[in-house]
């Protein structure tokens, strides 16, 4: 489980906040010509990580399916 990474999908490209199930996330801004370099972030104890390029917010989902943060 420690090696699992959530990667932004094309369907999530336009979302400002993405609910994730892993603490390690990767963002490329949705890819394509409007994307940015692939960057990796670790969701911290507060349950949130933010992309330094596109400001997309990653929120860690709680086991019950409810977002944390």
N, C-alpha and C positions, 0 to 999 in steps of 0.2 A: 504494500500500500504506500510506502514511503516514496517509491519511485513513480507514482502515478502523477500525471500532469493533465490539467484541464486546458484545452486549447480552444480559443474563440472560433466558433463556426461561422460560416457565411450568414446563417440565419440570425445570429446574435450581433452581427456587425453594427446595426443601427441602435442597439440597446445601450442606454447609458449605464445600466447596472446589470451584471450577469451573476446569477446564482450558481455557485460551484460546489462540488462535493469533495475536492481535494485542496490541500493547503498550498500546492505548487500550481501556478497558473502561467500560461503563455499567451501573449497578445501580439498580433501583427496588424492591428487596426482593421481587420477584416480582409486583409490581403489586397491584391490587385494594385492598380495605379494610385489608389487613394489610401493605401495602407502605410505601414512603417516597418522598420526592422523588427524581427521577432525578438521580443523581450520577455524575461521571466521574472515572476514576482512570487514571494512567499506571503501567504495570508497570515498575518500576525495574530497575537492573542485576542485582539479586539474583533477578529473575524472579518476584516476588510483589507483589501489591497487595491491600489489605484495605479493605472498605467501612467508612466511619466510622459508618454507621447500623446495619447488621445484622451486621457482622463477617464477612461472606462473604469468603472468601479466593480470589483469582484467581491461578492459577499458569500461567505461560507454558510452553506445550508446546515441546519441542525438535523440530527438524526430523524426527527419527526417530520421533516420536510419544510420546516419553517426557517426562513432566512435569519441569520444572526448579524447584527450590526446595523 
